[in-house]
Amino acid sequence: MTGSSTLTPRSKIFIAGRGLVGSALVRCLQNRGYDNLVLKTRQELDLTDTKSVAAFFDRERPDCVFDAAAKVGGIHANTTYPADFIQDNLLIQNNLINNAWRHGVKKFVFLGSSCIYPKFAPQPMKEEYLLTGPLEPTNEWYAVAKIAGIKMCQAYRKQHGFDTISLMPTNLYGPNDNFNLENSHVLPAMLRKFHEAKAANAEAVTLWGTGTPRREFLQVDDMAEAAVFLMENYSGEQIVNVGVGEDVSIRELAEFVREAVGFEGELVFDASKPDGTPRKLLDVSYLHSLGWKAKVSLPEGIRSTYAWFLEHQSDFRR
């Protein structure tokens, strides 16, 4: 089901989450003329605190909510703190969804993750593959919480007619990403690794695995554009994959990063290290049918992200 949003440029919009996705949503909304935005840091509003969230909604009465808030981390964090990951994420989304409905929010946009799909789902992954097989064990706690969020949105739509939509983005990157070498994702980690190798005049950069696994990457401002487009034009129970519909090998990704950084040394792959899942690609045919396609090419997005990194590198620590 599709439908036009009842929101206007003066509608009050709450963006929950101030990280990679939240900051991109702010840029996109402002660029599109939405100027009545409500932003809160974690220190200003603890989204796991039920009473605080209820008081916030009672006070602010937003017309629209983007749920871009979550406790996230890599494999080590997920396996070390599984209780924290499932509890905190359930609390955040339960508090937001329930209070948004109770306080008359007109539109609720829930942002999930492609990790909700089964570990061995056919490629590319269609929306209907949800709950058709076991999850990847290293992040199942986060994935289970996100699946619960999807189902909660669908339940509130069924029982209360609450206009909630759920979007599942692929791997994201861009300004305000995490460039910490110990817990960042593959693309920002590569950018920093090649940058430091160039600065040290290193002869080579060594990366884990064979370089053959394939991954999909979406620039975060494209993700924000898709989210706002769907906020304005989509109202349905079905989850929507958000991606580019194309993937690259890790070796191809490394070559793009090396070119953007200007590193002239050798690229070495350590095949004794694990490759991970061979392929992870979203089927975005449904999103395309709704009228939206990604615009930023991967080489272009990597160049702009590296430029942002250079402007902010003094802020980063190992």
C-alpha positions as MATLAB code, in Angstrom:
seq = 'MTGSSTLTPRSKIFIAGRGLVGSALVRCLQNRGYDNLVLKTRQELDLTDTKSVAAFFDRERPDCVFDAAAKVGGIHANTTYPADFIQDNLLIQNNLINNAWRHGVKKFVFLGSSCIYPKFAPQPMKEEYLLTGPLEPTNEWYAVAKIAGIKMCQAYRKQHGFDTISLMPTNLYGPNDNFNLENSHVLPAMLRKFHEAKAANAEAVTLWGTGTPRREFLQVDDMAEAAVFLMENYSGEQIVNVGVGEDVSIRELAEFVREAVGFEGELVFDASKPDGTPRKLLDVSYLHSLGWKAKVSLPEGIRSTYAWFLEHQSDFRR';
ca = [
       0.000    0.000    0.000;
       1.276    3.440   -0.855;
      -0.028    6.767    0.253;
       0.910   10.422    0.588;
       2.062   11.730    3.925;
      -0.084   14.213    5.833;
       3.089   15.945    7.016;
       4.078   19.478    6.019;
       7.389   21.382    6.222;
       6.230   22.761    9.586;
       5.410   19.331   11.022;
       7.400   18.550   14.145;
       9.791   15.671   13.427;
      11.755   13.818   16.088;
      14.933   12.076   14.916;
      15.892    9.480   17.528;
      19.609    8.800   17.205;
      22.435   11.220   16.454;
      24.979    8.955   14.760;
      25.716    8.081   11.136;
      22.067    7.693   10.091;
      20.525   10.287   12.398;
      22.866   13.050   11.247;
      22.158   12.167    7.593;
      18.419   12.338    8.233;
      18.827   15.814    9.714;
      20.750   16.983    6.622;
      18.179   15.491    4.265;
      15.127   16.845    6.083;
      16.603   20.325    6.315;
      17.513   20.262    2.613;
      13.915   19.323    1.795;
      12.480   22.210    3.797;
      11.543   20.463    7.046;
      12.690   22.984    9.634;
      10.860   21.945   12.801;
      13.180   19.178   13.968;
      13.524   17.840   17.503;
      16.999   16.517   18.337;
      18.193   15.070   21.627;
      21.570   13.703   22.636;
      21.811   10.520   24.692;
      22.640   12.675   27.694;
      19.511   14.780   27.172;
      17.155   11.815   26.660;
      17.856    8.223   27.650;
      15.681    6.222   25.271;
      15.911    3.118   27.484;
      14.217    5.051   30.324;
      10.495    4.473   29.905;
       9.386    7.338   32.145;
      11.734    9.836   30.508;
      10.572    8.881   27.009;
       6.907    9.152   28.025;
       7.529   12.597   29.529;
       9.370   13.685   26.378;
       6.470   12.691   24.097;
       3.958   14.308   26.437;
       5.944   17.531   26.307;
       7.007   17.665   22.635;
       4.096   15.946   20.828;
       5.975   15.269   17.558;
       4.042   14.607   14.336;
       6.610   12.181   12.935;
       9.361    9.986   14.386;
      12.396    8.461   12.704;
      13.787    5.661   14.863;
      17.498    5.655   14.009;
      18.556    4.880   17.589;
      20.128    1.564   18.536;
      22.872   -0.054   20.531;
      25.271   -1.299   17.865;
      28.679   -2.946   17.795;
      30.889   -5.479   16.087;
      31.225   -9.208   16.584;
      33.249   -8.891   19.797;
      30.736   -6.555   21.448;
      27.749   -8.647   20.358;
      29.201  -11.883   21.684;
      30.504  -10.335   24.930;
      27.374   -8.374   25.879;
      24.403  -10.264   24.380;
      22.047   -9.344   27.235;
      22.840   -5.642   26.837;
      22.248   -5.775   23.089;
      18.862   -7.442   23.247;
      17.605   -5.554   26.312;
      18.706   -2.047   25.310;
      17.419   -2.337   21.750;
      14.086   -3.775   22.857;
      13.684   -0.981   25.423;
      14.541    1.769   22.925;
      12.126    0.663   20.229;
       9.342   -0.350   22.620;
       9.486    3.036   24.343;
       9.478    4.911   21.041;
       6.773    2.925   19.236;
       4.359    2.754   22.177;
       4.715    6.402   23.147;
       4.526    7.573   19.543;
       1.183    5.805   19.160;
      -0.120    6.961   22.543;
       0.733   10.587   21.797;
      -0.814   10.777   18.337;
       2.244   10.618   16.084;
       1.069   10.614   12.447;
       4.005    8.662   10.973;
       6.625    6.378   12.503;
       9.649    5.249   10.485;
      11.487    2.256   11.961;
      15.013    1.581   10.715;
      16.201   -1.995   10.964;
      19.160   -3.775    9.400;
      19.910   -6.361    6.741;
      21.186   -8.616    9.569;
      17.551   -9.557   10.239;
      17.692  -12.036    7.365;
      18.721  -15.680    7.783;
      22.451  -16.401    7.578;
      21.975  -18.631    4.537;
      19.195  -16.694    2.814;
      19.210  -16.891   -1.001;
      20.894  -13.959   -2.732;
      19.795  -11.287   -3.361;
      17.682  -11.236   -0.207;
      13.996  -10.485   -0.681;
      11.773   -9.023    2.024;
       9.805  -12.261    2.278;
      12.911  -14.183    3.412;
      12.478  -12.779    6.924;
      12.074  -15.586    9.513;
      12.734  -18.389    7.010;
      15.942  -19.687    8.619;
      18.484  -19.341   11.444;
      20.292  -16.039   12.005;
      24.006  -15.320   11.982;
      24.996  -16.383   15.546;
      27.437  -13.516   16.113;
      24.750  -10.846   15.933;
      21.528  -12.736   16.638;
      20.785  -10.716   19.800;
      20.715   -7.454   17.842;
      18.847   -9.099   14.958;
      16.173  -10.601   17.226;
      15.560   -7.186   18.776;
      15.208   -5.580   15.344;
      12.849   -8.327   14.182;
      10.760   -7.668   17.309;
      10.673   -3.985   16.322;
       9.380   -4.867   12.856;
       6.686   -7.088   14.328;
       5.738   -4.461   16.912;
       5.253   -1.891   14.140;
       3.105   -4.356   12.194;
       1.093   -5.223   15.326;
       0.363   -1.563   16.114;
      -0.699   -1.054   12.500;
      -3.033   -4.069   12.650;
      -4.564   -3.347   16.045;
      -4.497    0.446   16.194;
      -4.196    1.616   12.582;
      -0.902    3.289   13.504;
       0.984    4.438   10.386;
       4.334    2.731   10.922;
       6.747    1.657    8.190;
       9.893   -0.458    8.532;
      13.000   -0.003    6.375;
      15.916   -2.438    6.153;
      19.110   -0.714    4.971;
      22.179   -2.499    3.679;
      25.750   -1.663    4.817;
      25.974    2.102    5.282;
      28.930    4.485    5.202;
      29.589    8.208    5.014;
      30.074   11.325    7.180;
      30.016   10.718   10.950;
      30.919    7.052   10.518;
      32.982    5.178   13.101;
      36.633    5.065   11.988;
      38.004    3.271   15.048;
      40.175    0.443   13.726;
      39.146   -1.919   16.516;
      35.358   -1.812   16.154;
      34.422   -0.070   12.910;
      32.878   -1.678    9.856;
      34.872   -2.734    6.820;
      34.702    0.403    4.655;
      35.627    3.068    7.243;
      38.261    0.718    8.668;
      39.790    0.354    5.207;
      39.791    4.113    4.675;
      41.673    4.721    7.878;
      44.054    1.811    7.334;
      45.036    3.001    3.850;
      45.296    6.593    5.092;
      47.701    5.644    7.883;
      49.707    3.432    5.536;
      50.082    6.330    3.114;
      51.133    8.685    5.910;
      53.753    6.150    7.071;
      55.015    5.491    3.526;
      54.249    1.809    4.071;
      55.073   -0.606    1.293;
      51.859   -2.615    1.640;
      48.469   -2.870    3.310;
      47.363   -6.318    4.455;
      43.668   -7.162    4.636;
      41.956  -10.227    6.068;
      40.694  -13.065    3.870;
      40.868  -13.767    0.173;
      39.138  -10.590   -1.023;
      36.447  -12.636   -2.788;
      33.379  -12.121   -0.515;
      30.861   -9.693   -1.980;
      29.134   -6.891   -0.085;
      26.698   -4.087   -0.860;
      27.338   -0.509    0.294;
      24.940    2.446    0.396;
      26.064    5.999    1.053;
      24.209    7.222    4.142;
      22.831   10.384    2.518;
      21.205    8.135   -0.090;
      19.753    6.116    2.783;
      18.338    9.288    4.318;
      16.843   10.348    0.975;
      15.143    6.954    0.697;
      13.816    7.166    4.259;
      12.318   10.628    3.724;
      10.910    9.587    0.330;
       9.188    6.595    1.940;
       8.001    8.731    4.855;
       6.289   10.983    2.300;
       5.042    8.331   -0.132;
       4.714    4.903    1.493;
       2.317    3.495    4.041;
       2.357   -0.275    4.212;
       2.890   -3.249    6.474;
       5.548   -4.836    4.270;
       9.139   -4.087    5.198;
      11.194   -2.339    2.514;
      14.800   -3.172    1.667;
      16.924   -0.057    1.102;
      20.107   -0.525   -0.886;
      21.696   -0.134   -4.283;
      20.970   -3.634   -5.566;
      24.595   -4.152   -6.586;
      27.585   -5.545   -4.735;
      31.363   -5.579   -5.087;
      34.063   -7.937   -3.935;
      36.156   -6.923   -0.956;
      39.131   -6.737   -3.333;
      37.231   -4.305   -5.579;
      36.265   -2.261   -2.525;
      39.905   -2.129   -1.433;
      40.948   -0.908   -4.884;
      38.347    1.879   -4.745;
      39.597    2.914   -1.294;
      43.252    2.743   -2.321;
      42.551    5.013   -5.289;
      40.561    7.510   -3.204;
      43.295    7.714   -0.566;
      46.131    7.769   -3.093;
      48.053    4.878   -1.558;
      50.596    3.547   -4.045;
      51.846    0.530   -2.122;
      50.963   -3.118   -2.513;
      47.616   -4.653   -1.570;
      47.985   -7.996    0.228;
      45.248  -10.404    1.306;
      45.928  -12.792    4.172;
      44.018  -15.909    3.114;
      44.702  -17.552    6.492;
      42.157  -15.161    8.026;
      38.381  -15.762    7.726;
      36.305  -14.421    4.851;
      32.920  -14.386    6.565;
      29.679  -14.805    4.624;
      30.432  -15.247    0.895;
      27.758  -12.790   -0.217;
      25.251  -10.362    1.295;
      23.067   -8.466   -1.161;
      19.582   -6.986   -0.823;
      16.885   -7.325   -3.447;
      15.645   -3.736   -3.885;
      13.120   -4.342   -6.668;
      10.242   -3.384   -4.354;
      11.897   -0.070   -3.471;
      12.473    0.600   -7.176;
       8.805   -0.138   -7.888;
       7.859    2.529   -5.344;
       9.870    5.083   -7.322;
      13.247    5.440   -5.597;
      16.769    4.431   -6.654;
      20.175    5.164   -5.132;
      22.123    7.966   -6.783;
      25.621    7.994   -5.247;
      28.114    5.628   -6.892;
      30.474    3.710   -4.629;
      33.686    5.400   -5.905;
      32.055    8.830   -5.536;
      30.792    8.007   -2.060;
      34.194    6.725   -0.938;
      35.901    9.895   -2.184;
      33.459   12.170   -0.352;
      33.718   10.082    2.828;
      37.509   10.263    2.724;
      37.308   14.027    2.278;
      35.111   14.203    5.384;
      37.556   11.967    7.265;
      40.455   14.282    6.385;
      38.550   17.290    7.722;
      37.767   15.517   11.014;
      40.707   13.156   11.559;
      41.935   15.083   14.586;
      38.740   13.955   16.341;
      39.557   10.266   15.993;
      41.495    8.097   18.406;
      42.462    4.442   18.175;
];
